[in-house]
């Protein structure tokens, strides 16, 4: 009888009920909220469903020594989490992004690259704010990269500079990527006039196959020589695009843009979510990071829209750019471009801005990787 009671007592101490506290319950509610908005609001479900469920996984209260938690060395989840900690999931994501991205809008109108570059000011603006709030320089760099609206880049840089902040920064980055349709439109309306919103841009010129093949090669060499620290992201991004455009590696391009990126997205989402274990995640630093993440998106949108308005001062009337595509300089592809198009059609139903907005949008992907390389270069 004593053995039975002893075994039951041991069993009870190993249950989540016995080890639970209010912090775990708070994080479980957060995980359910992520799943809810992903399904109900259709906000980035491919990201938020795995992250939300990962939060649930990471916040089942565990008895120390079971070797199943994400922070217990040798556990299954800890092994899967190595892809985040060591930074090899993000380059694989970039390979898939490159394989599904059409750079034609950017090639046909190179001025749009400047718009994408201007939006990266959100990264450096948030970096300076983070320093002002007391973050160490390496931590501030990791927080600032949230403004690039690029989850994989945020994970890659943070794994190198401030791995202790990885959970908070990754969840913040992906959360605000999902909130692009909510955060950006009020800023875009505030900064533009009705006349500017009605600007119709010239149809992009037809880009040749040769140009599409040359672009990833030249683009890689140029950016990699400028910021060698961004090599893993830039190399895989442009390789993926070359696989897509060269015409002789369709199977590889299809694999990279479908099966591979889907598998890695599931793994990165679940493990990032699971890393938000309550005792590691619920700190004042996490609150500051979420606050700065929102500000970085707002700064990036301000910078992109205002730069287009500035650029228009020097352009002929027929070449002017609709400032509503300035928001698309962040690296949330293609969601930021869709916001540009949707807002433009609210004021002129026949003004389709999607193709034009894809120019700064894909430039933002390159720009965020370059910015990450710069930060890694002088902070790493």
C-alpha positions in Angstrom: 0.0 0.0 0.0 2.8 2.4 0.9 4.4 1.7 -2.5 1.2 2.5 -4.3 0.8 5.8 -2.3 4.5 6.6 -3.0 4.1 6.0 -6.7 1.0 8.1 -6.9 2.7 10.9 -5.0 5.6 10.8 -7.5 3.2 10.7 -10.4 1.4 13.8 -9.0 4.6 15.7 -8.5 5.5 15.1 -12.2 2.1 16.4 -13.5 1.7 19.9 -14.9 -1.0 20.6 -12.3 1.4 20.2 -9.5 4.0 22.5 -11.1 1.7 25.1 -12.5 1.6 28.8 -11.5 -0.1 31.9 -12.8 2.8 32.7 -15.2 2.3 29.5 -17.1 -1.5 30.1 -17.3 -0.8 33.6 -18.7 1.4 32.2 -21.5 -1.1 29.5 -22.3 -3.8 32.2 -22.8 -1.4 34.0 -25.1 -0.8 30.9 -27.1 -4.6 30.4 -27.5 -4.9 34.0 -28.5 -2.3 33.5 -31.3 -4.2 30.5 -32.6 -7.5 32.4 -32.4 -6.4 35.5 -34.4 -4.6 33.3 -36.9 -7.8 31.3 -37.6 -10.5 33.8 -37.0 -8.8 36.9 -38.4 -6.6 35.1 -40.9 -3.5 37.0 -39.7 -0.5 35.1 -40.9 -1.9 31.6 -40.1 1.1 29.9 -41.5 3.2 31.5 -38.8 0.9 32.2 -35.9 -0.7 28.7 -35.7 2.6 26.9 -35.2 3.9 29.7 -32.9 0.7 29.7 -30.9 0.7 25.9 -30.5 4.4 26.1 -29.7 3.6 28.5 -26.9 1.3 25.9 -25.5 4.0 23.2 -25.8 6.5 25.4 -24.1 4.3 26.3 -21.2 3.2 22.9 -19.9 4.7 23.0 -16.4 7.4 20.4 -16.2 9.2 18.7 -13.3 13.0 19.2 -13.7 14.7 16.1 -15.0 12.1 14.8 -17.4 14.3 15.8 -20.3 11.5 16.9 -22.6 11.5 20.7 -22.2 13.0 22.9 -24.9 15.8 24.2 -22.5 16.8 20.7 -21.3 19.9 19.6 -23.1 19.4 16.5 -25.2 15.6 16.6 -25.3 13.9 16.3 -28.7 12.6 19.9 -28.6 16.1 21.2 -27.5 17.6 19.4 -30.6 15.0 21.0 -32.9 15.6 24.3 -31.2 19.3 24.2 -32.3 18.1 25.3 -35.7 17.0 28.6 -34.1 19.9 28.9 -31.7 22.6 28.1 -34.2 20.8 30.1 -36.9 20.5 27.5 -39.7 16.7 27.7 -40.1 16.7 31.3 -41.3 19.0 30.7 -44.4 16.8 27.8 -45.4 13.7 30.1 -45.2 15.6 32.7 -47.3 16.3 30.0 -49.9 12.6 29.4 -50.2 11.8 33.1 -50.3 14.2 33.6 -53.1 12.7 30.7 -55.0 9.2 32.2 -54.8 10.1 35.9 -55.4 9.8 37.7 -58.6 12.2 40.7 -58.7 10.8 42.0 -62.0 9.2 45.1 -60.5 12.4 46.0 -58.8 14.5 45.4 -61.9 12.2 47.4 -64.1 12.2 50.4 -61.8 15.5 50.5 -59.7 14.4 53.7 -57.9 12.1 51.5 -55.9 15.2 49.9 -54.3 15.8 53.3 -52.6 12.2 53.1 -51.1 13.0 49.7 -49.7 16.3 51.0 -48.3 14.6 54.0 -46.7 12.1 51.8 -44.8 15.1 50.1 -43.1 15.4 53.3 -41.0 12.9 51.6 -38.7 15.7 49.2 -37.8 18.2 51.9 -36.8 15.5 54.1 -35.2 14.5 51.2 -33.0 18.2 50.5 -32.3 18.7 54.0 -31.0 15.5 53.9 -28.9 16.6 50.6 -27.4 19.9 52.1 -26.4 18.1 55.0 -24.8 15.9 52.5 -22.8 19.0 50.8 -21.3 19.6 47.9 -23.6 23.2 46.9 -24.3 24.4 47.6 -27.8 24.2 44.0 -28.9 20.7 43.7 -27.4 19.7 46.9 -29.1 20.8 45.7 -32.5 18.7 42.5 -32.0 15.7 44.6 -31.0 16.1 47.0 -33.8 16.0 44.3 -36.5 12.4 43.7 -35.7 11.7 46.9 -37.7 12.8 45.0 -40.9 9.5 43.0 -40.6 11.5 39.9 -41.3 11.2 37.1 -38.7 14.0 34.8 -40.1 16.5 37.8 -40.2 15.5 38.7 -36.6 16.2 35.1 -35.5 19.5 34.9 -37.4 20.9 38.2 -35.9 19.6 37.6 -32.4 21.1 34.1 -32.3 24.5 35.7 -32.9 24.2 38.9 -30.8 21.7 38.3 -27.9 20.6 34.6 -27.7 19.0 35.2 -24.3 16.4 37.5 -26.0 15.7 35.1 -28.8 12.2 34.0 -27.7 10.9 37.6 -27.1 12.4 39.0 -30.2 11.3 36.2 -32.5 7.7 36.2 -31.2 7.6 40.0 -31.4 8.9 40.0 -35.0 6.4 37.4 -36.2 3.5 39.0 -34.3 4.1 42.4 -35.9 4.5 40.8 -39.3 0.9 39.5 -38.8 -0.2 43.0 -37.7 1.0 44.8 -40.8 -2.5 45.4 -42.1 -3.4 46.9 -38.7 -0.4 49.0 -38.0 0.4 50.5 -41.4 -2.8 52.0 -42.8 -3.3 54.7 -40.2 0.3 56.0 -40.7 -0.2 55.9 -44.5 -3.4 57.9 -44.3 -1.8 60.4 -41.9 1.2 61.2 -44.2 -0.5 61.4 -47.6 -3.0 63.7 -49.2 -6.0 62.5 -51.3 -4.2 63.8 -54.4 -1.1 61.7 -53.7 -3.2 58.6 -53.0 -4.7 58.9 -56.5 -1.4 59.0 -58.3 -1.3 56.4 -61.1 2.1 55.0 -61.8 3.4 53.9 -65.3 3.1 50.3 -66.1 6.4 48.5 -65.3 8.4 47.6 -68.4 8.8 44.0 -69.5 11.9 42.5 -67.9 13.9 40.0 -70.1 14.9 36.5 -69.0 18.5 37.5 -69.2 18.0 40.4 -66.8 16.3 38.0 -64.3 19.2 35.6 -64.5 21.9 38.3 -64.1 20.2 40.1 -61.2 20.7 37.4 -58.5 24.4 36.9 -59.5 25.2 40.7 -59.5 22.9 41.4 -56.6 24.7 38.7 -54.5 28.2 39.8 -55.4 27.4 43.5 -54.7 25.7 43.0 -51.4 28.0 40.3 -50.1 31.1 42.4 -50.8 29.5 45.3 -48.9 28.4 43.2 -45.9 30.1 39.8 -45.8 28.5 39.2 -42.4 25.1 38.8 -44.2 26.5 36.0 -46.4 24.2 33.1 -45.1 21.0 35.1 -45.7 22.1 36.9 -48.9 23.7 33.8 -50.4 20.6 31.6 -49.9 18.2 34.3 -51.0 19.9 35.0 -54.3 20.6 31.3 -54.9 16.9 30.5 -54.5 16.0 33.3 -57.0 18.6 32.0 -59.5 17.1 28.5 -59.2 13.7 30.0 -60.1 14.8 32.2 -63.0 17.5 30.2 -64.7 14.9 27.8 -66.2 16.9 24.6 -65.8 16.4 23.9 -62.1 12.6 23.9 -61.8 12.5 20.9 -59.5 15.0 22.5 -57.1 13.1 25.8 -57.2 9.8 24.0 -56.6 11.2 22.1 -53.7 12.7 25.2 -52.1 9.6 27.2 -52.5 7.1 24.6 -51.3 8.1 21.5 -49.3 11.4 22.8 -47.9 10.1 26.2 -46.7 6.9 24.7 -45.4 8.8 22.1 -43.3 11.2 24.8 -41.9 8.3 27.2 -41.2 6.6 24.5 -39.1 9.9 23.8 -37.2 10.8 27.4 -36.7 7.3 28.4 -35.6 6.9 25.6 -33.1 10.3 25.9 -31.5 10.2 29.7 -31.4 6.8 29.4 -29.7 8.0 26.8 -27.3 11.0 29.0 -26.3 8.5 31.4 -24.6 8.6 29.3 -21.4 7.0 31.5 -18.7 10.0 31.6 -16.4 12.3 32.6 -19.3 9.9 34.9 -21.1 7.8 36.9 -18.7 10.2 39.7 -17.9 10.2 43.5 -18.2 12.6 43.2 -21.0 10.1 41.3 -23.0 7.5 44.0 -22.5 10.1 46.6 -23.7 10.9 44.5 -26.7 7.2 44.3 -27.7 6.9 48.1 -27.3 10.0 48.8 -29.3 8.8 46.3 -32.0 5.6 48.3 -32.6 7.6 51.6 -32.7 10.1 50.2 -35.2 7.2 49.2 -37.6 5.7 52.7 -37.3 9.1 54.3 -37.9 9.7 52.1 -40.9 6.4 53.0 -42.4 6.9 56.7 -41.8 10.4 56.6 -43.4 9.2 54.7 -46.5 6.2 56.9 -47.2 8.0 60.2 -46.5 10.9 59.1 -48.7 8.6 58.6 -51.6 7.1 62.1 -51.1 10.7 63.5 -51.0 11.6 61.6 -54.2 8.6 62.9 -56.0 10.0 66.4 -55.6 12.6 65.5 -58.2 10.5 63.4 -60.6 8.5 64.5 -63.7 4.7 64.3 -63.2 4.5 61.2 -65.4 7.2 59.4 -63.4 5.9 60.2 -59.9 5.5 57.4 -57.4 2.4 56.8 -55.3 3.4 57.3 -51.7 1.1 54.5 -50.6 3.7 52.0 -51.8 6.3 53.5 -49.3 5.0 51.2 -46.6 6.0 48.2 -48.6 9.7 48.8 -48.0 9.4 46.5 -44.9 10.2 42.9 -45.6 6.8 41.4 -45.0 6.3 39.9 -48.4 3.7 40.1 -49.9 1.5 41.3 -47.1 2.9 44.9 -47.0 2.4 45.2 -50.8 -1.2 44.0 -50.4 -1.8 46.7 -47.9 -0.5 49.3 -50.4 -2.8 47.9 -53.1 -5.9 47.7 -50.8 -5.5 51.2 -49.5 -4.9 52.6 -53.0 -8.1 50.9 -54.3 -10.1 52.5 -51.5 -9.6 55.8 -53.1 -9.5 54.7 -56.7 -10.9 51.2 -57.4 -9.1 51.0 -60.7 -5.7 51.9 -59.4 -3.8 48.6 -58.9 -0.6 49.2 -56.9 0.3 45.6 -56.1 2.9 45.1 -58.8 4.5 48.5 -58.1 4.5 47.9 -54.4 6.3 44.5 -54.9 9.4 46.5 -56.0 10.1 48.1 -52.6 8.7 45.0 -50.8 11.3 42.6 -52.3 13.9 45.4 -51.9 13.0 45.3 -48.2 14.0 41.6 -48.1 17.4 42.4 -49.4 17.6 45.5 -47.3 16.8 43.8 -44.0 19.5 41.1 -44.7 22.0 43.9 -45.5 21.1 45.7 -42.3 21.5 42.5 -40.3 24.9 42.1 -41.8 25.9 45.6 -40.9 24.7 45.2 -37.3 26.5 41.9 -37.0 29.6 43.5 -38.5 30.0 46.2 -36.0 28.3 44.6 -33.0 29.3 40.9 -33.4 
